[in-house]
Amino acid sequence: MFTGIVEAVGTLTALERKGEDMRISVNVGSLDMSDVKLGDSIATNGVCLTVVEMTTTSYKADLSLETLNKSGFADYQVGDKVNLEKAMLPTTRFGGHIVSGHVDCVGKIIDCQQRGRAFEYWVEIPQALTKYVAEKGSITVDGISLTINALSKSSFKLTIVPHTSSETTISDFQLGRRVNIEVDLLARYMERLLNGNQENQEPESRLTLDFLKDNGFA
């Protein structure tokens, strides 16, 4: 589990195809690796990845076909920057929101405007996911916990302050860039709780005695 508060920006140093899967190598930049062990999780641009090899300055992780299909990793290249966050501890300050590291889709930057010292980005996502997005709610974009400031039919607006730009990969965002999106986990659970019983109920039959009489069967 993560909070969406980026701890460091790393760099992809290798992407090795292994059949339909991939193994990546990441230079962790300023991320403290002193408490990381093999098998630990590190959110890498919002994707929860398991450390399979490591040094004091880097780690390797495997990406399944499912991860490649649901995230932007299929398009990444050596030298690309990635946002990094170690899994949270019970004592961690909860500065963002609950983030699982399970990406829902890949969104696209469709507009960018400077407003004073801040930048406004509009991000397009599949319309089927917009029901989980609420104005002033939280969303994770490339592993960053961000606040939604406006909505349209199939996109949402982010307002990014200078500190967030300087501490993450957002300063590299350009029109057309594909970004990893994870919607608010609580919204998904809420939907399941509200709709779960309806999904398990047998559909009500429309075949009644009156129907049979009206159509000459009784």
Buried (B, 14 or more C-beta within 10 A) or exposed (E): BBBBBBBBBBBBEEBEEEEEBBBBBBBBBEBEBEEBEEEBBBBBBBBBBEBEEBEEEBBBBBBEEEBBEBBBBBEBEEEBBBBBBBBBEEEEEEEBBBBBBBBBBBBBBBEBEEEEEBBBBBBBBEEEBBEBBBEEBBBBBBBBBBBBEEBEEBBBBBBBEEEBBEBBBBBEBEEEBBBBBBBBBEBBEEEEEEEEEEEEEEEEEEEEEEEEEEEEEE
